[in-house]
Amino acid sequence: MLAQNWDCAKAMGILGGCTLTDAREAATAQASLYTKLAKAAGSNCDVDKYAVFPSTGAKDVVELVCKTGDGGIGIFEAGGKGVVYDCGHALVAGYKCGLNKPDSANAALTADLRKFDQKTCQVSDSRLAGKTSKGTFLMEVACADGFKGYMIEYKDAPVTAVGATGCAFAGGCKLKGNT
């Protein structure tokens, strides 16, 4: 009795992948599909590579690496509109990028700080610090200039920055330069 199956585009790393189907061709076709889904969700990602997260029902969750070098996490529902989070905001949504460059999230987090008049910090590192009692999430960021960073507060549906507090006042900061 069959317990689980994979299409060939997703099976390349499983026991040698498919042998009767051209897996590269299947992966290219799948990348094209994810490009279309990402664009329909408002992203400009032309997918170069991707990795599929384990299935969670009717959702297809995929890490996307764009040909421009950036990327994120695409969450696509069958018959519904999807959403694409950059790698920084994906942490708040409960996903972590693994294929993308570690610093690919920094530009979006720096832009969030700009919303709160924190114009001197260029984000160089980040970590999800925790969830507050009111249900928001805290993301700690470090600054490239070596000065203390910030805790950025996010709500998660949709992922939106709602505040930023300097680590000198926030407490709980652990990244290098913030302690």
Accessible surface in RSA format (square Angstrom, percent):
REM  Atomic radii and reference values for relative SASA: ProtOr
REM  Chains: A
REM  Algorithm: Lee & Richards
REM  Probe-radius: 1.40
REM  Slices: 20
REM RES _ NUM      All-atoms   Total-Side   Main-Chain    Non-polar    All polar
REM                ABS   REL    ABS   REL    ABS   REL    ABS   REL    ABS   REL
RES MET A   1   239.81 124.2 152.44 100.9  87.36 208.0 132.42 112.6 107.39 142.3
RES LEU A   2   135.55  75.5 104.66  74.9  30.89  77.7 109.54  76.9  26.01  70.0
RES ALA A   3   106.02  97.5  63.25  97.6  42.77  97.3  72.20 101.7  33.83  89.6
RES GLN A   4   118.28  66.1 100.30  73.3  17.98  42.8  33.50  71.3  84.78  64.3
RES ASN A   5   110.36  76.1  92.92  89.8  17.44  42.0  18.65  44.9  91.70  88.6
RES TRP A   6   122.44  49.1  92.33  44.7  30.11  70.7  84.93  45.3  37.51  60.9
RES ASP A   7    71.67  50.2  56.77  56.5  14.90  35.2  45.91 108.0  25.76  25.7
RES CYS A   8    25.06  19.0  20.52  22.9   4.54  10.7   3.07   7.8  21.99  23.7
RES ALA A   9     7.25   6.7   3.30   5.1   3.94   9.0   3.30   4.6   3.94  10.4
RES LYS A  10    70.14  34.2  46.88  28.8  23.26  55.4  21.43  19.3  48.71  51.9
RES ALA A  11     9.08   8.3   9.08  14.0   0.00   0.0   9.08  12.8   0.00   0.0
RES MET A  12    91.64  47.5  73.36  48.5  18.29  43.5  59.06  50.2  32.59  43.2
RES GLY A  13    78.16  96.4   0.00   N/A  78.16  96.4  40.40 110.9  37.76  84.6
RES ILE A  14    56.61  32.2  49.79  37.1   6.82  16.4  52.47  37.8   4.14  11.2
RES LEU A  15   180.78 100.7 140.02 100.2  40.77 102.5 152.41 107.0  28.37  76.4
RES GLY A  16    71.35  88.0   0.00   N/A  71.35  88.0  38.54 105.8  32.81  73.5
RES GLY A  17    18.39  22.7   0.00   N/A  18.39  22.7   3.73  10.2  14.66  32.8
RES CYS A  18    39.23  29.7  17.33  19.3  21.90  51.5  10.93  27.7  28.30  30.5
RES THR A  19   127.88  91.0  91.06  92.3  36.82  87.8  73.94  99.3  53.94  81.5
RES LEU A  20   179.48 100.0 140.79 100.7  38.69  97.3 147.50 103.6  31.98  86.1
RES THR A  21    68.73  48.9  56.30  57.1  12.42  29.6  36.22  48.6  32.51  49.1
RES ASP A  22    86.09  60.3  67.98  67.7  18.11  42.8  33.48  78.8  52.62  52.5
RES ALA A  23    18.82  17.3  15.16  23.4   3.67   8.3  15.16  21.3   3.67   9.7
RES ARG A  24   196.79  82.6 193.84  98.8   2.95   7.0  67.13  91.8 129.65  78.6
RES GLU A  25   120.87  69.4 114.12  86.3   6.75  16.1  42.87  82.9  78.00  63.7
RES ALA A  26    24.41  22.4  14.32  22.1  10.09  23.0  22.30  31.4   2.11   5.6
RES ALA A  27    16.10  14.8  15.04  23.2   1.06   2.4  15.34  21.6   0.76   2.0
RES THR A  28    96.32  68.5  90.39  91.6   5.93  14.1  68.57  92.1  27.75  41.9
RES ALA A  29    63.42  58.3  50.27  77.6  13.15  29.9  57.70  81.3   5.72  15.2
RES GLN A  30    29.70  16.6  28.90  21.1   0.80   1.9   0.65   1.4  29.05  22.0
RES ALA A  31    11.97  11.0  11.77  18.2   0.21   0.5  11.97  16.9   0.00   0.0
RES SER A  32    54.02  45.6  46.58  62.2   7.44  17.1  30.46  64.9  23.55  33.0
RES LEU A  33    80.17  44.6  77.45  55.4   2.72   6.8  79.27  55.7   0.90   2.4
RES TYR A  34     0.00   0.0   0.00   0.0   0.00   0.0   0.00   0.0   0.00   0.0
RES THR A  35    17.51  12.5  17.51  17.8   0.00   0.0  15.87  21.3   1.64   2.5
RES LYS A  36   140.02  68.3 132.12  81.1   7.90  18.8  82.07  73.9  57.94  61.7
RES LEU A  37    58.64  32.7  56.80  40.6   1.84   4.6  57.11  40.1   1.53   4.1
RES ALA A  38     0.00   0.0   0.00   0.0   0.00   0.0   0.00   0.0   0.00   0.0
RES LYS A  39   103.73  50.6  86.86  53.3  16.88  40.2  58.51  52.7  45.22  48.2
RES ALA A  40    72.04  66.2  46.33  71.5  25.71  58.5  58.30  82.1  13.73  36.4
RES ALA A  41    19.61  18.0   0.01   0.0  19.59  44.6   0.01   0.0  19.59  51.9
RES GLY A  42    70.04  86.4   0.00   N/A  70.04  86.4  35.90  98.5  34.14  76.5
RES SER A  43    26.11  22.1  11.83  15.8  14.27  32.9  13.86  29.5  12.25  17.2
RES ASN A  44   128.78  88.8 112.48 108.7  16.30  39.3  36.39  87.6  92.39  89.3
RES CYS A  45     4.17   3.2   2.49   2.8   1.68   3.9   3.91   9.9   0.26   0.3
RES ASP A  46    59.40  41.6  58.47  58.2   0.93   2.2  16.66  39.2  42.73  42.6
RES VAL A  47     5.73   3.8   0.00   0.0   5.73  13.8   0.00   0.0   5.73  15.5
RES ASP A  48    75.73  53.0  57.42  57.2  18.31  43.3   2.00   4.7  73.73  73.5
RES LYS A  49   109.49  53.4 105.26  64.6   4.24  10.1  61.68  55.5  47.82  50.9
RES TYR A  50    33.83  15.8  13.58   7.7  20.24  52.7  13.58  10.2  20.24  25.0
RES ALA A  51    38.86  35.7  33.43  51.6   5.43  12.4  38.86  54.7   0.00   0.0
RES VAL A  52    50.68  33.3  20.13  18.2  30.55  73.6  20.46  17.8  30.22  82.0
RES PHE A  53    51.98  26.0  47.75  29.6   4.24  11.0  50.40  30.6   1.59   4.5
RES PRO A  54   114.50  83.4  99.12  90.4  15.38  55.9 111.76  92.3   2.74  17.0
RES SER A  55    95.12  80.4  60.89  81.3  34.23  78.8  49.12 104.6  46.00  64.4
RES THR A  56    80.94  57.6  58.38  59.2  22.56  53.8  68.15  91.5  12.80  19.3
RES GLY A  57    68.36  84.3   0.00   N/A  68.36  84.3  42.97 117.9  25.39  56.9
RES ALA A  58    76.70  70.5  52.63  81.2  24.06  54.7  64.56  90.9  12.14  32.2
RES LYS A  59    87.03  42.5  81.80  50.2   5.23  12.5  29.88  26.9  57.15  60.9
RES ASP A  60    40.66  28.5  38.10  37.9   2.56   6.1  22.00  51.8  18.66  18.6
RES VAL A  61     3.22   2.1   0.88   0.8   2.34   5.6   0.88   0.8   2.34   6.3
RES VAL A  62     0.00   0.0   0.00   0.0   0.00   0.0   0.00   0.0   0.00   0.0
RES GLU A  63     6.08   3.5   6.08   4.6   0.00   0.0   0.26   0.5   5.83   4.8
RES LEU A  64     0.49   0.3   0.49   0.3   0.00   0.0   0.49   0.3   0.00   0.0
RES VAL A  65    16.31  10.7  16.31  14.8   0.00   0.0  16.31  14.2   0.00   0.0
RES CYS A  66     8.56   6.5   6.19   6.9   2.37   5.6   0.68   1.7   7.87   8.5
RES LYS A  67   132.18  64.5  98.53  60.5  33.65  80.1  55.44  49.9  76.74  81.7
RES THR A  68   117.45  83.5  77.70  78.8  39.75  94.7  84.12 113.0  33.34  50.4
RES GLY A  69    34.25  42.2   0.00   N/A  34.25  42.2  26.63  73.1   7.62  17.1
RES ASP A  70    71.39  50.0  68.85  68.5   2.54   6.0  30.99  72.9  40.40  40.3
RES GLY A  71    13.08  16.1   0.00   N/A  13.08  16.1   3.63  10.0   9.45  21.2
RES GLY A  72     0.49   0.6   0.00   N/A   0.49   0.6   0.02   0.1   0.47   1.0
RES ILE A  73     0.00   0.0   0.00   0.0   0.00   0.0   0.00   0.0   0.00   0.0
RES GLY A  74     0.00   0.0   0.00   N/A   0.00   0.0   0.00   0.0   0.00   0.0
RES ILE A  75    19.31  11.0  18.23  13.6   1.09   2.6  18.23  13.1   1.09   2.9
RES PHE A  76     9.14   4.6   7.93   4.9   1.21   3.1   7.93   4.8   1.21   3.5
RES GLU A  77    84.99  48.8  77.98  59.0   7.02  16.7   7.61  14.7  77.38  63.2
RES ALA A  78    88.49  81.4  52.53  81.1  35.96  81.8  65.30  92.0  23.18  61.4
RES GLY A  79    96.36 118.8   0.00   N/A  96.36 118.8  47.20 129.5  49.16 110.1
RES GLY A  80    46.24  57.0   0.00   N/A  46.24  57.0  27.95  76.7  18.29  41.0
RES LYS A  81   157.92  77.0 123.43  75.7  34.49  82.1  78.00  70.2  79.92  85.1
RES GLY A  82    15.10  18.6   0.00   N/A  15.10  18.6   2.51   6.9  12.60  28.2
RES VAL A  83    57.29  37.7  56.98  51.6   0.31   0.7  57.29  49.8   0.00   0.0
RES VAL A  84    37.59  24.7  13.15  11.9  24.44  58.9  13.15  11.4  24.44  66.3
RES TYR A  85    34.33  16.0  32.14  18.3   2.19   5.7  15.35  11.5  18.98  23.4
RES ASP A  86    42.40  29.7  35.25  35.1   7.15  16.9  25.26  59.4  17.15  17.1
RES CYS A  87    10.11   7.6   6.36   7.1   3.75   8.8   6.36  16.1   3.75   4.0
RES GLY A  88     0.00   0.0   0.00   N/A   0.00   0.0   0.00   0.0   0.00   0.0
RES HIS A  89    27.19  14.9  27.19  18.9   0.00   0.0  18.42  19.0   8.77  10.2
RES ALA A  90     0.01   0.0   0.01   0.0   0.00   0.0   0.01   0.0   0.00   0.0
RES LEU A  91    37.34  20.8  34.90  25.0   2.44   6.1  35.13  24.7   2.21   5.9
RES VAL A  92     4.98   3.3   0.00   0.0   4.98  12.0   0.00   0.0   4.98  13.5
RES ALA A  93    31.52  29.0   5.25   8.1  26.27  59.8  12.19  17.2  19.33  51.2
RES GLY A  94    62.12  76.6   0.00   N/A  62.12  76.6  33.92  93.1  28.20  63.2
RES TYR A  95    46.57  21.7  42.49  24.2   4.07  10.6  27.10  20.4  19.46  24.0
RES LYS A  96   153.67  75.0 142.28  87.3  11.39  27.1  85.46  76.9  68.21  72.7
RES CYS A  97    22.47  17.0   7.17   8.0  15.30  36.0   7.22  18.3  15.26  16.5
RES GLY A  98    67.79  83.6   0.00   N/A  67.79  83.6  37.96 104.2  29.83  66.8
RES LEU A  99    79.56  44.3  55.13  39.4  24.43  61.4  57.52  40.4  22.04  59.3
RES ASN A 100    11.42   7.9   0.09   0.1  11.33  27.3   1.80   4.3   9.62   9.3
RES LYS A 101   137.76  67.2 132.13  81.1   5.64  13.4  83.53  75.2  54.23  57.8
RES PRO A 102   135.65  98.9 104.74  95.5  30.91 112.3 117.13  96.7  18.51 115.1
RES ASP A 103    89.59  62.8  79.35  79.0  10.24  24.2  25.89  60.9  63.70  63.5
RES SER A 104    29.76  25.2   4.04   5.4  25.73  59.3  13.98  29.8  15.79  22.1
RES ALA A 105     7.40   6.8   7.40  11.4   0.00   0.0   7.40  10.4   0.00   0.0
RES ASN A 106    18.74  12.9  18.73  18.1   0.02   0.0   9.44  22.7   9.30   9.0
RES ALA A 107    75.84  69.7  65.07 100.4  10.77  24.5  68.24  96.1   7.60  20.1
RES ALA A 108    25.77  23.7  15.90  24.5   9.87  22.5  22.92  32.3   2.85   7.6
RES LEU A 109     0.00   0.0   0.00   0.0   0.00   0.0   0.00   0.0   0.00   0.0
RES THR A 110     8.93   6.4   8.93   9.1   0.00   0.0   8.93  12.0   0.00   0.0
RES ALA A 111    51.24  47.1  45.30  69.9   5.94  13.5  48.49  68.3   2.75   7.3
RES ASP A 112     4.93   3.5   4.93   4.9   0.00   0.0   0.00   0.0   4.93   4.9
RES LEU A 113     0.00   0.0   0.00   0.0   0.00   0.0   0.00   0.0   0.00   0.0
RES ARG A 114    79.70  33.5  70.61  36.0   9.10  21.7  40.30  55.1  39.41  23.9
RES LYS A 115   136.00  66.3  96.89  59.4  39.11  93.1  77.38  69.7  58.62  62.4
RES PHE A 116    58.66  29.3  44.14  27.3  14.52  37.8  51.60  31.3   7.06  20.2
RES ASP A 117   106.49  74.6  87.98  87.6  18.51  43.8  26.52  62.4  79.97  79.8
RES GLN A 118    45.42  25.4  43.09  31.5   2.32   5.5   2.40   5.1  43.02  32.6
RES LYS A 119   132.48  64.6 114.15  70.0  18.32  43.6  90.76  81.7  41.72  44.4
RES THR A 120   112.91  80.3  93.43  94.7  19.47  46.4  78.28 105.1  34.63  52.4
RES CYS A 121     1.61   1.2   1.06   1.2   0.55   1.3   1.56   4.0   0.05   0.1
RES GLN A 122    97.66  54.6  97.18  71.0   0.48   1.2  40.16  85.5  57.50  43.6
RES VAL A 123     6.01   4.0   0.00   0.0   6.01  14.5   0.00   0.0   6.01  16.3
RES SER A 124    55.01  46.5  31.26  41.7  23.76  54.7  26.31  56.0  28.70  40.2
RES ASP A 125    68.29  47.8  65.45  65.1   2.84   6.7  16.07  37.8  52.22  52.1
RES SER A 126    27.17  23.0   9.31  12.4  17.86  41.1   0.00   0.0  27.17  38.1
RES ARG A 127    59.41  24.9  55.65  28.4   3.75   8.9  39.18  53.5  20.23  12.3
RES LEU A 128    66.54  37.1  44.80  32.1  21.74  54.6  44.80  31.5  21.74  58.5
RES ALA A 129    34.50  31.7   3.83   5.9  30.67  69.8   4.60   6.5  29.90  79.2
RES GLY A 130    30.51  37.6   0.00   N/A  30.51  37.6  30.42  83.5   0.09   0.2
RES LYS A 131   136.71  66.7 101.61  62.3  35.10  83.6  51.57  46.4  85.14  90.7
RES THR A 132    36.55  26.0  21.91  22.2  14.64  34.9  29.84  40.1   6.70  10.1
RES SER A 133   130.60 110.4  80.77 107.8  49.83 114.8  59.54 126.8  71.06  99.6
RES LYS A 134   151.05  73.7 113.82  69.8  37.23  88.7  79.30  71.4  71.76  76.4
RES GLY A 135    30.05  37.1   0.00   N/A  30.05  37.1  20.93  57.4   9.12  20.4
RES THR A 136    17.78  12.6  17.78  18.0   0.00   0.0  17.78  23.9   0.00   0.0
RES PHE A 137    29.87  14.9  29.87  18.5   0.00   0.0  29.87  18.1   0.00   0.0
RES LEU A 138    52.37  29.2  52.37  37.5   0.00   0.0  52.37  36.8   0.00   0.0
RES MET A 139     0.01   0.0   0.01   0.0   0.00   0.0   0.01   0.0   0.00   0.0
RES GLU A 140     0.00   0.0   0.00   0.0   0.00   0.0   0.00   0.0   0.00   0.0
RES VAL A 141     0.00   0.0   0.00   0.0   0.00   0.0   0.00   0.0   0.00   0.0
RES ALA A 142     6.35   5.8   6.35   9.8   0.00   0.0   6.35   8.9   0.00   0.0
RES CYS A 143    10.67   8.1   2.08   2.3   8.59  20.2   0.04   0.1  10.63  11.5
RES ALA A 144    66.86  61.5  34.13  52.7  32.73  74.5  38.66  54.4  28.21  74.7
RES ASP A 145    72.89  51.1  35.82  35.7  37.06  87.6  40.91  96.3  31.97  31.9
RES GLY A 146    55.24  68.1   0.00   N/A  55.24  68.1  35.16  96.5  20.08  45.0
RES PHE A 147   151.07  75.6 145.91  90.4   5.16  13.4 149.35  90.5   1.73   4.9
RES LYS A 148    97.26  47.5  84.42  51.8  12.85  30.6  57.37  51.6  39.89  42.5
RES GLY A 149     0.92   1.1   0.00   N/A   0.92   1.1   0.00   0.0   0.92   2.1
RES TYR A 150    34.54  16.1  34.54  19.7   0.00   0.0  10.64   8.0  23.90  29.5
RES MET A 151    10.15   5.3   8.25   5.5   1.90   4.5   8.25   7.0   1.90   2.5
RES ILE A 152     0.00   0.0   0.00   0.0   0.00   0.0   0.00   0.0   0.00   0.0
RES GLU A 153    30.99  17.8  30.99  23.4   0.00   0.0   5.65  10.9  25.34  20.7
RES TYR A 154     0.01   0.0   0.01   0.0   0.00   0.0   0.01   0.0   0.00   0.0
RES LYS A 155    92.08  44.9  91.57  56.2   0.50   1.2  42.82  38.5  49.26  52.5
RES ASP A 156    64.30  45.0  55.78  55.5   8.52  20.1   1.55   3.6  62.75  62.6
RES ALA A 157    86.67  79.7  58.27  89.9  28.40  64.6  63.06  88.8  23.61  62.6
RES PRO A 158    94.00  68.5  89.31  81.4   4.69  17.1  93.31  77.0   0.69   4.3
RES VAL A 159    25.05  16.5   2.23   2.0  22.83  55.0   2.23   1.9  22.83  61.9
RES THR A 160    50.86  36.2  46.26  46.9   4.60  11.0  43.28  58.1   7.58  11.5
RES ALA A 161    11.23  10.3   0.00   0.0  11.23  25.6   0.00   0.0  11.23  29.8
RES VAL A 162    69.80  45.9  39.57  35.8  30.23  72.8  44.15  38.4  25.65  69.6
RES GLY A 163    15.83  19.5   0.00   N/A  15.83  19.5  15.83  43.4   0.00   0.0
RES ALA A 164    26.16  24.1   0.00   0.0  26.16  59.5   0.56   0.8  25.60  67.8
RES THR A 165    64.26  45.7  60.31  61.1   3.96   9.4  32.30  43.4  31.96  48.3
RES GLY A 166    18.03  22.2   0.00   N/A  18.03  22.2  11.34  31.1   6.69  15.0
RES CYS A 167     9.09   6.9   0.00   0.0   9.09  21.4   0.00   0.0   9.09   9.8
RES ALA A 168    73.29  67.4  37.49  57.9  35.80  81.4  42.80  60.3  30.49  80.8
RES PHE A 169   176.77  88.4 142.67  88.4  34.10  88.7 147.49  89.4  29.28  83.8
RES ALA A 170    40.73  37.5   6.13   9.5  34.60  78.7  12.23  17.2  28.50  75.5
RES GLY A 171    45.13  55.7   0.00   N/A  45.13  55.7  38.52 105.7   6.61  14.8
RES GLY A 172    53.76  66.3   0.00   N/A  53.76  66.3  36.68 100.7  17.08  38.3
RES CYS A 173    16.77  12.7   3.49   3.9  13.29  31.2   3.49   8.8  13.29  14.3
RES LYS A 174   149.02  72.7 127.87  78.5  21.16  50.4  73.94  66.6  75.08  80.0
RES LEU A 175    22.67  12.6  20.24  14.5   2.44   6.1  22.67  15.9   0.00   0.0
RES LYS A 176   195.60  95.4 171.96 105.5  23.64  56.3 124.23 111.8  71.36  76.0
RES GLY A 177    39.95  49.3   0.00   N/A  39.95  49.3  28.99  79.5  10.97  24.6
RES ASN A 178     3.89   2.7   0.40   0.4   3.48   8.4   0.00   0.0   3.89   3.8
RES THR A 179   115.17  81.9  67.30  68.2  47.87 114.1  64.18  86.2  51.00  77.1
END  Absolute sums over single chains surface
CHAIN  1 A    10389.7       7410.6       2979.1       6072.0       4317.8
END  Absolute sums over all chains
TOTAL         10389.7       7410.6       2979.1       6072.0       4317.8
